[in-house]
Amino acid sequence: MVELKANKIGFRYGGTKKWILKNLSISLKDNQVKGLIGESGGGKSTLCKILAGYEGNFEGELKIDKLNTNDSKFNQVQLIFQHPERTMNPKWKMKQSLDESWEVSDDILEKFGIKKSWLNRWPNELSGGELQRFSIIRALNPKTKFLIADEITTMLDAVTQVQIWKLLLSMAKERKIGILVVSHDKELVNEICDEVVYLDDINHDIKYNL
């Protein structure tokens, strides 16, 4: 079993005294779907970036236990953002964006409702929901061990949300990928997660460090 561990994480923006995160610890196993609930502006997205290696200027320790890999170039912790239009290279067509990560089969494209004609489109020619499907598939590289899902279906309608999560959870179980479902939607998180934690509970020291 592989486990992602964040221990006593602290973060504040440079030049400010206010801590966004303080003395926060959280872990995620590769066979687990864990929910993290928090209000907007409470530090959820900052924590997501730290866990996925996008933000390195933090206190504490972040490590992956028992990870056996010969590929140090690929990040086994993949972050799926809420706004996919901000993460796609506008100069690349969608096929190039996918191929940068891995060669996706036609079967998986079909399962996620992606039409083959979309592969030849530019990001600005697709809707936010369509782009998010590409973001999710791109993150499902066979080498991925953990997914950090930051409000990933917020922009989708209820029916599409169910379809996306059903597929994502099925593939994660099959490949032993741990998922941290980050959201303010308690109903969603309680429905799909094995365990739920609240940001205020694990970030409890923040009120003493303002």
NORRA-V332450 format. One record per pair of residues at least 24 apart in sequence whose ideal C-beta (glycine too) atoms are under 10 Angstrom apart, sorted by the first residue. I is the first residue (numbers start at 1). J is the second residue. Records with the same first field share a line. If there is no record, write none. Layout:
I = J + J
This chain:
1 = 29 + 30 + 31 + 32 + 65 + 66 + 176 + 178
2 = 28 + 29 + 30 + 31 + 64 + 65 + 66 + 67 + 68 + 69 + 76 + 145 + 146 + 176 + 177 + 178
3 = 27 + 28 + 29 + 30 + 31 + 32 + 63 + 64 + 65 + 66 + 67 + 145 + 146 + 178
4 = 28 + 29 + 30 + 32 + 34 + 51 + 52 + 62 + 63 + 64 + 65 + 67 + 76 + 77 + 145 + 146 + 148 + 178 + 180
5 = 29 + 51 + 61 + 62 + 63 + 64 + 65
6 = 47 + 50 + 51 + 58 + 60 + 61 + 62 + 63 + 202
7 = 60 + 61 + 62 + 63
8 = 59 + 60 + 61 + 205
9 = 43 + 46 + 47 + 50 + 51 + 58 + 59 + 60 + 61 + 62 + 202 + 203
10 = 50 + 58 + 59 + 60 + 203 + 205 + 206 + 209
11 = 43 + 46 + 47 + 49 + 50 + 55 + 57 + 58 + 59 + 60
12 = 46 + 57 + 58 + 59 + 209
13 = 46 + 57
14 = 57
17 = 209 + 210
18 = 206 + 209 + 210
19 = 43 + 59 + 203 + 205 + 206 + 207 + 208 + 209 + 210
20 = 45 + 46 + 47 + 58 + 203 + 206
21 = 46 + 47 + 50 + 58 + 59 + 60 + 199 + 202 + 203 + 205 + 206 + 209
22 = 59 + 60 + 203 + 204 + 205 + 206 + 207 + 208 + 209 + 210
23 = 59 + 60 + 202 + 203 + 204 + 205 + 206 + 208 + 209
24 = 50 + 58 + 59 + 60 + 199 + 201 + 202 + 203 + 204 + 205 + 206
25 = 60 + 61 + 202 + 203
26 = 51 + 180 + 197 + 199 + 202 + 203
27 = 65 + 178 + 180
28 = 64 + 77 + 145 + 146 + 147 + 148 + 178 + 179 + 180 + 195
29 = 65 + 145 + 146 + 176 + 178 + 194 + 195
30 = 64 + 66 + 67 + 76 + 144 + 145 + 146 + 172 + 175 + 176 + 177 + 178 + 179
31 = 172 + 173 + 176 + 177 + 178 + 194
32 = 146 + 172 + 176 + 177 + 178 + 179 + 180 + 193 + 194 + 195
33 = 147 + 149 + 165 + 168 + 169 + 172 + 173 + 177 + 178 + 179 + 180 + 181 + 189 + 192 + 193 + 194 + 195 + 196
34 = 178 + 179 + 180 + 181 + 182 + 189 + 193 + 194 + 195 + 196 + 197
35 = 149 + 179 + 180 + 181 + 182 + 183 + 185 + 186 + 188 + 189 + 190 + 191 + 192 + 193 + 194 + 195 + 196 + 197 + 198
36 = 148 + 149 + 150 + 180 + 181 + 182 + 183 + 184 + 189 + 193 + 195 + 196 + 197 + 198 + 199 + 202
37 = 181 + 182 + 183 + 184 + 185 + 186 + 188 + 189 + 190 + 193 + 196 + 197 + 198 + 199 + 200 + 201
38 = 182 + 183 + 184 + 197 + 198 + 199 + 200 + 201 + 202 + 203
39 = 184 + 198 + 199 + 200
40 = 151 + 184
42 = 184 + 198 + 199 + 200 + 203 + 206
43 = 199 + 200 + 203 + 206
44 = 82 + 150 + 151 + 182 + 183 + 184 + 199 + 203
45 = 79 + 81 + 82 + 148 + 150 + 151 + 182
47 = 148 + 150 + 180 + 182 + 199 + 202 + 203
48 = 77 + 79 + 80 + 81 + 82 + 148 + 149 + 150 + 151 + 180 + 182
49 = 79 + 81 + 148 + 150
50 = 79 + 148
51 = 77 + 79 + 146 + 148 + 150 + 180 + 182
52 = 76 + 77 + 78 + 79 + 80 + 81 + 139 + 146 + 147 + 148 + 150 + 180
53 = 77 + 78 + 79
54 = 79 + 81 + 148
64 = 145 + 146
67 = 145 + 146
69 = 143 + 145
71 = 143
73 = 143
74 = 101 + 102 + 141 + 142 + 143 + 144
75 = 141 + 143 + 144 + 145 + 146
76 = 141 + 143 + 144 + 145 + 146 + 177
77 = 139 + 144 + 145 + 146 + 147 + 148 + 178 + 180
78 = 135 + 136 + 138 + 139 + 140 + 141 + 143 + 144 + 145 + 146 + 147 + 148 + 149 + 177
79 = 135 + 139 + 146 + 147 + 148 + 149 + 150 + 152 + 180 + 182
80 = 132 + 135 + 136 + 138 + 139 + 140 + 147 + 148 + 149 + 150 + 151 + 152 + 153 + 168 + 179 + 182
81 = 132 + 135 + 139 + 148 + 149 + 150 + 151 + 152
82 = 128 + 132 + 135 + 149 + 150 + 151 + 152 + 153 + 154 + 155 + 182 + 183
83 = 128 + 131 + 132 + 135 + 150 + 151 + 152 + 154 + 155
84 = 123 + 126 + 128 + 129 + 130 + 131 + 132 + 133 + 134 + 135 + 136 + 138 + 152 + 155
85 = 123 + 124 + 126 + 127 + 128 + 131 + 132 + 135 + 155
86 = 123 + 131
87 = 123 + 131 + 132 + 134 + 135 + 138
88 = 122 + 123 + 124 + 126 + 131 + 134 + 135 + 138
89 = 122 + 123
90 = 122 + 123 + 124
91 = 122 + 123
92 = 122 + 123
93 = 118 + 119 + 120 + 121 + 122 + 123 + 125
94 = 118 + 119 + 120 + 121 + 122 + 123 + 125 + 126 + 130 + 131 + 134 + 138
95 = 119 + 120 + 121 + 134
97 = 123 + 131 + 134 + 135 + 137 + 138
98 = 134 + 137 + 138
99 = 138
100 = 138 + 141
101 = 134 + 137 + 138 + 139 + 140 + 141 + 142 + 143 + 144
102 = 137 + 138 + 139 + 140 + 141 + 142 + 143 + 144
103 = 141 + 142
104 = 134 + 137 + 138 + 140 + 141
108 = 137 + 140 + 167 + 171
109 = 133 + 134 + 137
111 = 137 + 163 + 166 + 167 + 170 + 171
112 = 136 + 137 + 140 + 163 + 164 + 167 + 168 + 171
113 = 160 + 163 + 164 + 167
127 = 155 + 156
128 = 154 + 155 + 156
129 = 153 + 155 + 156 + 157 + 160 + 161 + 164
131 = 155
132 = 156 + 160 + 164
133 = 160 + 163 + 164 + 167
136 = 164 + 165 + 167 + 168 + 171
137 = 167 + 168 + 171
139 = 168 + 177
140 = 167 + 168 + 171 + 172 + 175 + 177
141 = 175 + 177
142 = 175 + 177
143 = 175
144 = 172 + 175 + 177 + 178
145 = 175 + 176 + 177 + 178
146 = 172 + 177 + 178 + 179 + 180
147 = 171 + 172 + 177 + 178 + 179 + 180 + 181
148 = 178 + 179 + 180 + 181 + 182
149 = 179 + 180 + 181 + 182 + 183
150 = 180 + 181 + 182 + 183
151 = 181 + 182 + 183 + 184 + 185 + 188
152 = 181 + 182 + 183
153 = 181 + 183 + 185 + 188
154 = 183 + 184 + 185 + 188
158 = 188
161 = 185 + 188
162 = 188 + 191 + 192
165 = 191 + 192
166 = 192
168 = 192
169 = 193
